[in-house]
């Protein structure tokens, strides 16, 4: 039990470090050189980071239904910090 917790803390530390040392500089370089698809890269990195975070904290996400093709507004009542992920 304690070993698993230490492993997760270590993995979370690695994820935070990789976000700071790899993702942030990469995004700033892409933005500086005016890449038109900058938001695509930004979204891809955010999805990668969120997917890794959820896996480390053993969070499973289930989606039901279809994504609307029409404009839509989602309103969320965040109960805790985990709702944002």
Biopython code that builds the backbone (N, CA, C, O; Angstrom):
import numpy as np
from Bio.PDB.StructureBuilder import StructureBuilder

atoms = [
    (1, "UNK", "N", (0.819, -1.193, 0.000)),
    (1, "UNK", "CA", (0.000, 0.000, 0.000)),
    (1, "UNK", "C", (0.866, 1.262, 0.000)),
    (1, "UNK", "O", (0.645, 2.163, -0.809)),
    (2, "UNK", "N", (1.831, 1.331, 0.886)),
    (2, "UNK", "CA", (2.700, 2.504, 0.954)),
    (2, "UNK", "C", (3.600, 2.590, -0.274)),
    (2, "UNK", "O", (3.896, 3.682, -0.760)),
    (3, "UNK", "N", (4.028, 1.445, -0.769)),
    (3, "UNK", "CA", (4.872, 1.429, -1.963)),
    (3, "UNK", "C", (4.112, 1.975, -3.163)),
    (3, "UNK", "O", (4.665, 2.744, -3.950)),
    (4, "UNK", "N", (2.850, 1.586, -3.312)),
    (4, "UNK", "CA", (2.014, 2.072, -4.419)),
    (4, "UNK", "C", (1.821, 3.589, -4.318)),
    (4, "UNK", "O", (1.868, 4.294, -5.326)),
    (5, "UNK", "N", (1.603, 4.081, -3.101)),
    (5, "UNK", "CA", (1.425, 5.516, -2.898)),
    (5, "UNK", "C", (2.698, 6.282, -3.251)),
    (5, "UNK", "O", (2.641, 7.333, -3.889)),
    (6, "UNK", "N", (3.835, 5.755, -2.835)),
    (6, "UNK", "CA", (5.108, 6.400, -3.171)),
    (6, "UNK", "C", (5.352, 6.398, -4.675)),
    (6, "UNK", "O", (5.861, 7.371, -5.233)),
    (7, "UNK", "N", (4.985, 5.296, -5.327)),
    (7, "UNK", "CA", (5.141, 5.213, -6.774)),
    (7, "UNK", "C", (4.267, 6.267, -7.461)),
    (7, "UNK", "O", (4.720, 6.934, -8.391)),
    (8, "UNK", "N", (3.026, 6.418, -7.011)),
    (8, "UNK", "CA", (2.131, 7.415, -7.616)),
    (8, "UNK", "C", (2.636, 8.834, -7.384)),
    (8, "UNK", "O", (2.564, 9.677, -8.279)),
    (9, "UNK", "N", (3.142, 9.094, -6.200)),
    (9, "UNK", "CA", (3.695, 10.422, -5.920)),
    (9, "UNK", "C", (4.889, 10.689, -6.830)),
    (9, "UNK", "O", (5.034, 11.792, -7.356)),
    (10, "UNK", "N", (5.738, 9.692, -7.017)),
    (10, "UNK", "CA", (6.876, 9.831, -7.919)),
    (10, "UNK", "C", (6.441, 10.061, -9.352)),
    (10, "UNK", "O", (7.024, 10.887, -10.055)),
    (11, "UNK", "N", (5.423, 9.338, -9.792)),
    (11, "UNK", "CA", (4.922, 9.521, -11.152)),
    (11, "UNK", "C", (4.276, 10.892, -11.331)),
    (11, "UNK", "O", (4.427, 11.519, -12.380)),
    (12, "UNK", "N", (3.560, 11.358, -10.314)),
    (12, "UNK", "CA", (2.985, 12.707, -10.395)),
    (12, "UNK", "C", (4.076, 13.766, -10.465)),
    (12, "UNK", "O", (3.959, 14.741, -11.207)),
    (13, "UNK", "N", (5.137, 13.568, -9.691)),
    (13, "UNK", "CA", (6.272, 14.496, -9.743)),
    (13, "UNK", "C", (6.893, 14.497, -11.132)),
    (13, "UNK", "O", (7.210, 15.557, -11.672)),
    (14, "UNK", "N", (7.069, 13.310, -11.712)),
    (14, "UNK", "CA", (7.613, 13.201, -13.066)),
    (14, "UNK", "C", (6.703, 13.911, -14.071)),
    (14, "UNK", "O", (7.189, 14.599, -14.968)),
    (15, "UNK", "N", (5.388, 13.746, -13.925)),
    (15, "UNK", "CA", (4.441, 14.370, -14.847)),
    (15, "UNK", "C", (4.506, 15.894, -14.748)),
    (15, "UNK", "O", (4.497, 16.587, -15.765)),
    (16, "UNK", "N", (4.571, 16.405, -13.535)),
    (16, "UNK", "CA", (4.690, 17.856, -13.350)),
    (16, "UNK", "C", (6.001, 18.380, -13.940)),
    (16, "UNK", "O", (6.028, 19.419, -14.599)),
    (17, "UNK", "N", (7.071, 17.651, -13.694)),
    (17, "UNK", "CA", (8.376, 18.039, -14.212)),
    (17, "UNK", "C", (8.407, 18.003, -15.736)),
    (17, "UNK", "O", (8.952, 18.905, -16.372)),
    (18, "UNK", "N", (7.823, 16.963, -16.319)),
    (18, "UNK", "CA", (7.795, 16.880, -17.782)),
    (18, "UNK", "C", (6.952, 18.002, -18.369)),
    (18, "UNK", "O", (7.269, 18.516, -19.441)),
    (19, "UNK", "N", (5.881, 18.388, -17.678)),
    (19, "UNK", "CA", (5.069, 19.498, -18.156)),
    (19, "UNK", "C", (5.832, 20.805, -18.146)),
    (19, "UNK", "O", (5.701, 21.624, -19.055)),
    (20, "UNK", "N", (6.630, 20.993, -17.109)),
    (20, "UNK", "CA", (7.400, 22.237, -17.006)),
    (20, "UNK", "C", (8.613, 22.270, -17.916)),
    (20, "UNK", "O", (8.909, 23.299, -18.523)),
    (21, "UNK", "N", (9.313, 21.156, -18.014)),
    (21, "UNK", "CA", (10.578, 21.144, -18.746)),
    (21, "UNK", "C", (10.456, 20.778, -20.225)),
    (21, "UNK", "O", (11.359, 21.067, -21.009)),
    (22, "UNK", "N", (9.354, 20.150, -20.609)),
    (22, "UNK", "CA", (9.214, 19.735, -22.009)),
    (22, "UNK", "C", (8.040, 20.445, -22.678)),
    (22, "UNK", "O", (8.216, 21.117, -23.695)),
    (23, "UNK", "N", (6.861, 20.300, -22.116)),
    (23, "UNK", "CA", (5.653, 20.814, -22.772)),
    (23, "UNK", "C", (5.635, 22.331, -22.849)),
    (23, "UNK", "O", (5.349, 22.893, -23.907)),
    (24, "UNK", "N", (5.936, 22.997, -21.751)),
    (24, "UNK", "CA", (5.889, 24.459, -21.740)),
    (24, "UNK", "C", (6.889, 25.078, -22.725)),
    (24, "UNK", "O", (6.500, 25.946, -23.506)),
    (25, "UNK", "N", (8.164, 24.661, -22.717)),
    (25, "UNK", "CA", (9.085, 25.226, -23.715)),
    (25, "UNK", "C", (8.683, 24.899, -25.153)),
    (25, "UNK", "O", (8.832, 25.734, -26.045)),
    (26, "UNK", "N", (8.178, 23.696, -25.377)),
    (26, "UNK", "CA", (7.755, 23.318, -26.722)),
    (26, "UNK", "C", (6.633, 24.217, -27.207)),
    (26, "UNK", "O", (6.658, 24.691, -28.343)),
    (27, "UNK", "N", (5.654, 24.453, -26.352)),
    (27, "UNK", "CA", (4.539, 25.319, -26.742)),
    (27, "UNK", "C", (4.981, 26.763, -26.946)),
    (27, "UNK", "O", (4.487, 27.439, -27.848)),
    (28, "UNK", "N", (5.897, 27.235, -26.124)),
    (28, "UNK", "CA", (6.361, 28.617, -26.297)),
    (28, "UNK", "C", (7.145, 28.773, -27.595)),
    (28, "UNK", "O", (7.045, 29.814, -28.245)),
    (29, "UNK", "N", (7.918, 27.771, -27.988)),
    (29, "UNK", "CA", (8.642, 27.819, -29.264)),
    (29, "UNK", "C", (7.665, 27.805, -30.433)),
    (29, "UNK", "O", (7.817, 28.573, -31.383)),
    (30, "UNK", "N", (6.663, 26.934, -30.367)),
    (30, "UNK", "CA", (5.674, 26.876, -31.443)),
    (30, "UNK", "C", (4.910, 28.194, -31.563)),
    (30, "UNK", "O", (4.616, 28.649, -32.668)),
    (31, "UNK", "N", (4.594, 28.795, -30.435)),
    (31, "UNK", "CA", (3.869, 30.066, -30.467)),
    (31, "UNK", "C", (4.754, 31.199, -30.984)),
    (31, "UNK", "O", (4.290, 32.070, -31.720)),
    (32, "UNK", "N", (6.014, 31.183, -30.602)),
    (32, "UNK", "CA", (6.935, 32.238, -31.038)),
    (32, "UNK", "C", (7.101, 32.240, -32.551)),
    (32, "UNK", "O", (7.186, 33.305, -33.162)),
    (33, "UNK", "N", (7.147, 31.064, -33.158)),
    (33, "UNK", "CA", (7.351, 30.995, -34.599)),
    (33, "UNK", "C", (6.043, 31.047, -35.373)),
    (33, "UNK", "O", (6.023, 30.820, -36.583)),
    (34, "UNK", "N", (4.945, 31.347, -34.673)),
    (34, "UNK", "CA", (3.677, 31.626, -35.337)),
    (34, "UNK", "C", (3.067, 30.459, -36.074)),
    (34, "UNK", "O", (2.508, 30.631, -37.157)),
    (35, "UNK", "N", (3.165, 29.287, -35.510)),
    (35, "UNK", "CA", (2.534, 28.130, -36.153)),
    (35, "UNK", "C", (1.027, 28.332, -36.182)),
    (35, "UNK", "O", (0.421, 28.670, -35.166)),
    (36, "UNK", "N", (0.434, 28.127, -37.327)),
    (36, "UNK", "CA", (-1.015, 28.304, -37.458)),
    (36, "UNK", "C", (-1.778, 27.229, -36.693)),
    (36, "UNK", "O", (-2.885, 27.469, -36.212)),
    (37, "UNK", "N", (-1.190, 26.063, -36.586)),
    (37, "UNK", "CA", (-1.857, 24.959, -35.898)),
    (37, "UNK", "C", (-1.413, 24.870, -34.434)),
    (37, "UNK", "O", (-1.407, 23.789, -33.847)),
    (38, "UNK", "N", (-1.043, 26.016, -33.851)),
    (38, "UNK", "CA", (-0.582, 26.063, -32.470)),
    (38, "UNK", "C", (-1.627, 25.500, -31.512)),
    (38, "UNK", "O", (-1.288, 24.750, -30.596)),
    (39, "UNK", "N", (-2.904, 25.861, -31.717)),
    (39, "UNK", "CA", (-3.945, 25.384, -30.805)),
    (39, "UNK", "C", (-4.108, 23.873, -30.904)),
    (39, "UNK", "O", (-4.462, 23.228, -29.918)),
    (40, "UNK", "N", (-3.855, 23.298, -32.078)),
    (40, "UNK", "CA", (-3.916, 21.842, -32.211)),
    (40, "UNK", "C", (-2.846, 21.187, -31.353)),
    (40, "UNK", "O", (-3.112, 20.201, -30.666)),
    (41, "UNK", "N", (-1.633, 21.736, -31.390)),
    (41, "UNK", "CA", (-0.555, 21.207, -30.556)),
    (41, "UNK", "C", (-0.869, 21.391, -29.075)),
    (41, "UNK", "O", (-0.634, 20.500, -28.260)),
    (42, "UNK", "N", (-1.401, 22.555, -28.748)),
    (42, "UNK", "CA", (-1.740, 22.856, -27.361)),
    (42, "UNK", "C", (-2.788, 21.876, -26.831)),
    (42, "UNK", "O", (-2.658, 21.368, -25.717)),
    (43, "UNK", "N", (-3.813, 21.613, -27.618)),
    (43, "UNK", "CA", (-4.853, 20.675, -27.212)),
    (43, "UNK", "C", (-4.320, 19.251, -27.121)),
    (43, "UNK", "O", (-4.699, 18.502, -26.220)),
    (44, "UNK", "N", (-3.444, 18.873, -28.047)),
    (44, "UNK", "CA", (-2.874, 17.523, -28.016)),
    (44, "UNK", "C", (-2.022, 17.312, -26.763)),
    (44, "UNK", "O", (-2.086, 16.255, -26.135)),
    (45, "UNK", "N", (-1.234, 18.311, -26.406)),
    (45, "UNK", "CA", (-0.402, 18.200, -25.204)),
    (45, "UNK", "C", (-1.274, 18.181, -23.954)),
    (45, "UNK", "O", (-0.993, 17.430, -23.019)),
    (46, "UNK", "N", (-2.326, 18.995, -23.922)),
    (46, "UNK", "CA", (-3.239, 19.001, -22.767)),
    (46, "UNK", "C", (-3.946, 17.653, -22.628)),
    (46, "UNK", "O", (-4.119, 17.158, -21.514)),
    (47, "UNK", "N", (-4.358, 17.053, -23.756)),
    (47, "UNK", "CA", (-4.987, 15.723, -23.705)),
    (47, "UNK", "C", (-4.006, 14.678, -23.207)),
    (47, "UNK", "O", (-4.357, 13.832, -22.384)),
    (48, "UNK", "N", (-2.767, 14.733, -23.705)),
    (48, "UNK", "CA", (-1.744, 13.768, -23.267)),
    (48, "UNK", "C", (-1.510, 13.890, -21.771)),
    (48, "UNK", "O", (-1.479, 12.888, -21.056)),
    (49, "UNK", "N", (-1.342, 15.138, -21.292)),
    (49, "UNK", "CA", (-1.067, 15.374, -19.879)),
    (49, "UNK", "C", (-2.232, 14.912, -19.017)),
    (49, "UNK", "O", (-2.017, 14.265, -17.992)),
    (50, "UNK", "N", (-3.464, 15.231, -19.412)),
    (50, "UNK", "CA", (-4.647, 14.841, -18.647)),
    (50, "UNK", "C", (-4.820, 13.328, -18.617)),
    (50, "UNK", "O", (-5.179, 12.756, -17.588)),
    (51, "UNK", "N", (-4.562, 12.684, -19.754)),
    (51, "UNK", "CA", (-4.674, 11.226, -19.818)),
    (51, "UNK", "C", (-3.674, 10.569, -18.873)),
    (51, "UNK", "O", (-4.011, 9.620, -18.165)),
    (52, "UNK", "N", (-2.444, 11.076, -18.866)),
    (52, "UNK", "CA", (-1.425, 10.528, -17.958)),
    (52, "UNK", "C", (-1.797, 10.773, -16.499)),
    (52, "UNK", "O", (-1.643, 9.885, -15.661)),
    (53, "UNK", "N", (-2.286, 11.978, -16.191)),
    (53, "UNK", "CA", (-2.677, 12.299, -14.819)),
    (53, "UNK", "C", (-3.785, 11.357, -14.345)),
    (53, "UNK", "O", (-3.706, 10.801, -13.249)),
    (54, "UNK", "N", (-4.810, 11.183, -15.168)),
    (54, "UNK", "CA", (-5.923, 10.304, -14.789)),
    (54, "UNK", "C", (-5.454, 8.875, -14.574)),
    (54, "UNK", "O", (-5.934, 8.189, -13.672)),
    (55, "UNK", "N", (-4.529, 8.430, -15.392)),
    (55, "UNK", "CA", (-4.022, 7.065, -15.236)),
    (55, "UNK", "C", (-3.233, 6.914, -13.936)),
    (55, "UNK", "O", (-3.345, 5.893, -13.256)),
    (56, "UNK", "N", (-2.442, 7.916, -13.592)),
    (56, "UNK", "CA", (-1.634, 7.846, -12.373)),
    (56, "UNK", "C", (-2.524, 7.807, -11.135)),
    (56, "UNK", "O", (-2.270, 7.020, -10.223)),
    (57, "UNK", "N", (-3.563, 8.642, -11.087)),
    (57, "UNK", "CA", (-4.430, 8.687, -9.905)),
    (57, "UNK", "C", (-5.573, 7.672, -9.988)),
    (57, "UNK", "O", (-6.486, 7.689, -9.161)),
    (58, "UNK", "N", (-5.518, 6.799, -10.979)),
    (58, "UNK", "CA", (-6.492, 5.712, -11.151)),
    (58, "UNK", "C", (-7.918, 6.252, -11.321)),
    (58, "UNK", "O", (-8.859, 5.777, -10.685)),
    (59, "UNK", "N", (-8.049, 7.242, -12.184)),
    (59, "UNK", "CA", (-9.338, 7.855, -12.474)),
    (59, "UNK", "C", (-9.805, 7.365, -13.831)),
    (59, "UNK", "O", (-9.083, 7.472, -14.822)),
    (60, "UNK", "N", (-11.004, 6.832, -13.871)),
    (60, "UNK", "CA", (-11.569, 6.345, -15.125)),
    (60, "UNK", "C", (-12.687, 7.296, -15.569)),
    (60, "UNK", "O", (-13.556, 7.668, -14.781)),
    (61, "UNK", "N", (-12.642, 7.674, -16.833)),
    (61, "UNK", "CA", (-13.635, 8.602, -17.382)),
    (61, "UNK", "C", (-14.477, 7.862, -18.406)),
    (61, "UNK", "O", (-13.953, 7.189, -19.293)),
    (62, "UNK", "N", (-15.784, 7.997, -18.269)),
    (62, "UNK", "CA", (-16.713, 7.374, -19.210)),
    (62, "UNK", "C", (-17.537, 8.459, -19.868)),
    (62, "UNK", "O", (-18.046, 9.355, -19.194)),
    (63, "UNK", "N", (-17.670, 8.385, -21.169)),
    (63, "UNK", "CA", (-18.478, 9.347, -21.915)),
    (63, "UNK", "C", (-19.653, 8.607, -22.543)),
    (63, "UNK", "O", (-19.493, 7.515, -23.089)),
    (64, "UNK", "N", (-20.814, 9.205, -22.459)),
    (64, "UNK", "CA", (-22.017, 8.611, -23.024)),
    (64, "UNK", "C", (-22.651, 9.596, -23.994)),
    (64, "UNK", "O", (-22.592, 10.807, -23.786)),
    (65, "UNK", "N", (-23.247, 9.082, -25.036)),
    (65, "UNK", "CA", (-23.934, 9.939, -25.989)),
    (65, "UNK", "C", (-23.023, 10.379, -27.124)),
    (65, "UNK", "O", (-21.887, 9.923, -27.255)),
    (66, "UNK", "N", (-23.556, 11.274, -27.936)),
    (66, "UNK", "CA", (-22.831, 11.778, -29.103)),
    (66, "UNK", "C", (-22.482, 13.242, -28.903)),
    (66, "UNK", "O", (-23.172, 13.972, -28.191)),
    (67, "UNK", "N", (-21.403, 13.656, -29.541)),
    (67, "UNK", "CA", (-20.998, 15.053, -29.507)),
    (67, "UNK", "C", (-21.851, 15.824, -30.503)),
    (67, "UNK", "O", (-22.022, 15.405, -31.647)),
    (68, "UNK", "N", (-22.384, 16.957, -30.054)),
    (68, "UNK", "CA", (-23.241, 17.767, -30.896)),
    (68, "UNK", "C", (-22.434, 18.473, -31.984)),
    (68, "UNK", "O", (-21.307, 18.909, -31.750)),
    (69, "UNK", "N", (-23.013, 18.578, -33.150)),
    (69, "UNK", "CA", (-22.377, 19.330, -34.235)),
    (69, "UNK", "C", (-22.842, 20.787, -34.226)),
    (69, "UNK", "O", (-22.282, 21.622, -34.937)),
    (70, "UNK", "N", (-23.854, 21.092, -33.432)),
    (70, "UNK", "CA", (-24.368, 22.449, -33.311)),
    (70, "UNK", "C", (-23.677, 23.146, -32.143)),
    (70, "UNK", "O", (-23.140, 22.491, -31.250)),
    (71, "UNK", "N", (-23.694, 24.479, -32.157)),
    (71, "UNK", "CA", (-23.125, 25.200, -31.005)),
    (71, "UNK", "C", (-23.827, 24.780, -29.712)),
    (71, "UNK", "O", (-25.046, 24.613, -29.677)),
    (72, "UNK", "N", (-23.037, 24.616, -28.659)),
    (72, "UNK", "CA", (-23.590, 24.125, -27.405)),
    (72, "UNK", "C", (-22.847, 24.767, -26.236)),
    (72, "UNK", "O", (-21.669, 25.105, -26.350)),
    (73, "UNK", "N", (-23.529, 24.928, -25.135)),
    (73, "UNK", "CA", (-22.928, 25.503, -23.937)),
    (73, "UNK", "C", (-23.015, 24.473, -22.823)),
    (73, "UNK", "O", (-24.095, 23.968, -22.517)),
    (74, "UNK", "N", (-21.863, 24.160, -22.213)),
    (74, "UNK", "CA", (-21.821, 23.252, -21.077)),
    (74, "UNK", "C", (-21.617, 24.077, -19.812)),
    (74, "UNK", "O", (-20.774, 24.973, -19.772)),
    (75, "UNK", "N", (-22.380, 23.772, -18.805)),
    (75, "UNK", "CA", (-22.227, 24.419, -17.511)),
    (75, "UNK", "C", (-21.870, 23.340, -16.512)),
    (75, "UNK", "O", (-22.559, 22.325, -16.406)),
    (76, "UNK", "N", (-20.784, 23.563, -15.776)),
    (76, "UNK", "CA", (-20.330, 22.560, -14.822)),
    (76, "UNK", "C", (-20.314, 23.135, -13.421)),
    (76, "UNK", "O", (-19.905, 24.275, -13.204)),
    (77, "UNK", "N", (-20.756, 22.346, -12.493)),
    (77, "UNK", "CA", (-20.686, 22.712, -11.089)),
    (77, "UNK", "C", (-19.568, 21.875, -10.485)),
    (77, "UNK", "O", (-19.774, 20.715, -10.127)),
    (78, "UNK", "N", (-18.387, 22.467, -10.375)),
    (78, "UNK", "CA", (-17.231, 21.728, -9.890)),
    (78, "UNK", "C", (-17.347, 21.508, -8.389)),
    (78, "UNK", "O", (-17.416, 22.455, -7.606)),
    (79, "UNK", "N", (-17.366, 20.250, -8.011)),
    (79, "UNK", "CA", (-17.457, 19.899, -6.601)),
    (79, "UNK", "C", (-16.064, 19.792, -5.996)),
    (79, "UNK", "O", (-15.861, 20.105, -4.823)),
    (80, "UNK", "N", (-15.125, 19.356, -6.791)),
    (80, "UNK", "CA", (-13.758, 19.212, -6.279)),
    (80, "UNK", "C", (-12.777, 19.473, -7.410)),
    (80, "UNK", "O", (-13.182, 19.702, -8.550)),
    (81, "UNK", "N", (-11.502, 19.441, -7.100)),
    (81, "UNK", "CA", (-10.458, 19.705, -8.094)),
    (81, "UNK", "C", (-10.419, 18.622, -9.166)),
    (81, "UNK", "O", (-9.967, 18.882, -10.281)),
    (82, "UNK", "N", (-10.879, 17.422, -8.857)),
    (82, "UNK", "CA", (-10.800, 16.305, -9.812)),
    (82, "UNK", "C", (-11.816, 16.475, -10.951)),
    (82, "UNK", "O", (-11.646, 15.884, -12.017)),
    (83, "UNK", "N", (-12.865, 17.271, -10.736)),
    (83, "UNK", "CA", (-13.845, 17.509, -11.790)),
    (83, "UNK", "C", (-13.242, 18.206, -12.988)),
    (83, "UNK", "O", (-13.681, 17.993, -14.118)),
    (84, "UNK", "N", (-12.253, 19.028, -12.757)),
    (84, "UNK", "CA", (-11.644, 19.788, -13.844)),
    (84, "UNK", "C", (-10.902, 18.864, -14.803)),
    (84, "UNK", "O", (-10.941, 19.069, -16.016)),
    (85, "UNK", "N", (-10.242, 17.873, -14.281)),
    (85, "UNK", "CA", (-9.497, 16.927, -15.130)),
    (85, "UNK", "C", (-10.479, 16.127, -15.947)),
    (85, "UNK", "O", (-10.074, 15.271, -16.733)),
]
sb = StructureBuilder()
sb.init_structure("model")
sb.init_model(0)
sb.init_chain("A")
sb.init_seg("    ")
for serial, (resi, resn, name, xyz) in enumerate(atoms, 1):
    if name == "N":
        sb.init_residue(resn, " ", resi, " ")
    sb.init_atom(name, np.array(xyz, "f"), 0.0, 1.0, " ", f" {name:<3s}", serial, name[0])
structure = sb.get_structure()
